[in-house]
Amino acid sequence: MYYIQRVGTINHEPQKRPEKYRLIVEVANDVIYETNAKGEFTLVNPKTLDITGYQESELLGESYLSLIAPEARNEVQLFYCKQLQKGDESTYKEVPIQTKKGKIIWVGLNVQLLKNDLEVQGFIGVGRDITESYHNRLELKYSEEKY
């Protein structure tokens, strides 16, 4: 099998690709994770661990819902169940993450279905801490409603 590196360039050494992607995931300044079809973490990058305060061993095999703030779990689960049922390849949602110490951090999360021909194998999520902008929007909304 050949992998295209750039337009017109063919890489005859696919074993270099996974290493390159692993490095990108590890140094990314965004939350990056992968789950299996049940929604259990199979990969979490260092930024995910930094933001949440968990160790990798504490998250792998756990449901993505374990990171969602308890009061939002039903809503978030319903949202991603709809993505799965509709077969939406990609979605965006702002979700409240509860850290190991109980702090709430808002993350703007893009979630992509991982599929083989017809079956969903899991999900890949890429997110960014939007806590500050989220709170700024709430303050603006409150201010507009007040006046």
C-alpha positions as CSV (number, residue, x, y, z in Angstrom):
1,M,0.0,0.0,0.0
2,Y,1.2,3.5,-0.8
3,Y,0.5,6.6,1.3
4,I,0.4,10.1,-0.3
5,Q,2.5,12.6,1.7
6,R,1.9,15.6,-0.5
7,V,0.2,16.1,-3.8
8,G,2.3,14.1,-6.3
9,T,4.6,12.5,-3.7
10,I,4.2,8.9,-2.8
11,N,5.6,7.5,0.4
12,H,6.7,3.9,0.0
13,E,7.4,3.6,3.7
14,P,4.0,3.6,5.5
15,Q,5.6,2.6,8.8
16,K,6.9,6.2,9.2
17,R,3.3,7.6,9.0
18,P,2.0,6.3,12.4
19,E,5.1,7.6,14.2
20,K,4.6,11.0,12.6
21,Y,0.9,11.1,13.6
22,R,1.7,9.9,17.1
23,L,4.1,12.8,17.6
24,I,1.4,15.3,16.3
25,V,-1.1,13.9,18.8
26,E,1.4,14.0,21.7
27,V,2.5,17.6,21.1
28,A,-0.9,19.1,20.2
29,N,-2.2,21.9,22.3
30,D,-5.7,20.5,22.0
31,V,-7.6,17.7,23.6
32,I,-7.4,14.6,21.4
33,Y,-8.9,11.3,22.2
34,E,-10.2,8.1,20.5
35,T,-12.9,5.8,21.7
36,N,-14.2,2.4,20.7
37,A,-17.8,1.9,19.5
38,K,-19.0,1.8,23.1
39,G,-17.5,5.2,23.8
40,E,-14.7,3.9,26.0
41,F,-11.3,5.7,25.7
42,T,-8.7,3.9,23.7
43,L,-6.3,6.9,23.4
44,V,-5.9,10.2,25.2
45,N,-3.2,12.6,24.5
46,P,-1.1,14.5,27.1
47,K,-3.1,17.7,26.8
48,T,-6.3,15.7,27.7
49,L,-4.4,14.5,30.8
50,D,-3.1,18.1,31.6
51,I,-6.6,19.6,31.4
52,T,-8.4,16.9,33.3
53,G,-5.8,16.0,35.9
54,Y,-6.2,12.3,35.3
55,Q,-3.6,9.8,34.5
56,E,-3.8,7.8,31.3
57,S,-4.4,4.6,33.2
58,E,-7.4,6.2,34.9
59,L,-9.1,7.1,31.6
60,L,-8.3,4.2,29.2
61,G,-11.3,1.8,29.1
62,E,-13.6,4.4,30.8
63,S,-16.6,6.0,29.1
64,Y,-16.2,9.5,27.6
65,L,-19.2,10.3,29.8
66,S,-17.0,9.9,32.9
67,L,-15.4,13.3,32.0
68,I,-18.6,15.1,31.4
69,A,-20.0,17.2,34.3
70,P,-22.8,15.1,35.9
71,E,-25.6,17.6,35.3
72,A,-24.8,17.5,31.5
73,R,-24.2,13.8,30.9
74,N,-27.7,13.0,29.7
75,E,-27.8,15.9,27.3
76,V,-24.3,15.1,25.9
77,Q,-25.1,11.3,25.6
78,L,-28.3,12.1,23.7
79,F,-26.4,14.5,21.4
80,Y,-23.8,11.8,20.5
81,C,-26.4,9.0,20.3
82,K,-28.2,11.2,17.6
83,Q,-24.9,11.6,15.8
84,L,-24.5,7.8,15.7
85,Q,-28.1,7.2,14.7
86,K,-28.1,9.8,11.9
87,G,-24.6,8.7,10.8
88,D,-23.3,12.3,11.0
89,E,-19.7,12.0,10.1
90,S,-18.7,15.0,12.2
91,T,-20.3,17.2,14.9
92,Y,-19.4,20.1,17.1
93,K,-20.6,20.6,20.6
94,E,-19.5,22.7,23.6
95,V,-19.3,20.4,26.6
96,P,-18.5,20.9,30.3
97,I,-15.7,18.7,31.4
98,Q,-15.2,18.0,35.1
99,T,-11.6,17.6,36.2
100,K,-10.3,15.2,38.7
101,K,-10.4,18.0,41.3
102,G,-14.0,18.9,40.4
103,K,-13.3,22.1,38.4
104,I,-15.6,22.6,35.3
105,I,-13.8,23.4,32.0
106,W,-15.7,24.0,28.8
107,V,-14.4,22.4,25.7
108,G,-15.4,23.0,22.1
109,L,-15.4,19.5,20.8
110,N,-15.3,18.2,17.2
111,V,-16.2,14.5,17.1
112,Q,-15.6,12.4,14.0
113,L,-17.1,8.9,13.5
114,L,-14.5,6.1,12.9
115,K,-16.1,3.7,10.4
116,N,-15.2,0.8,8.3
117,D,-17.4,0.3,5.3
118,L,-20.8,0.3,7.2
119,E,-20.0,-0.1,10.8
120,V,-18.9,2.5,13.4
121,Q,-15.7,1.4,15.1
122,G,-15.4,4.4,17.4
123,F,-15.0,8.1,17.6
124,I,-12.1,10.6,17.4
125,G,-12.5,13.8,19.4
126,V,-10.5,17.0,19.1
127,G,-11.3,19.8,21.4
128,R,-10.1,23.1,22.7
129,D,-10.5,24.7,26.1
130,I,-13.1,27.5,25.6
131,T,-13.8,28.2,29.2
132,E,-12.9,31.9,29.1
133,S,-14.8,32.7,25.9
134,Y,-17.8,30.6,27.2
135,H,-18.0,32.7,30.4
136,N,-17.5,35.9,28.4
137,R,-20.5,35.0,26.2
138,L,-22.6,34.2,29.3
139,E,-21.7,37.5,30.9
140,L,-22.6,39.4,27.7
141,K,-25.9,37.5,27.4
142,Y,-26.7,38.3,31.1
143,S,-25.8,42.0,30.5
144,E,-27.9,42.2,27.4
145,E,-30.9,40.7,29.2
146,K,-30.4,43.0,32.2
147,Y,-30.4,46.1,30.0
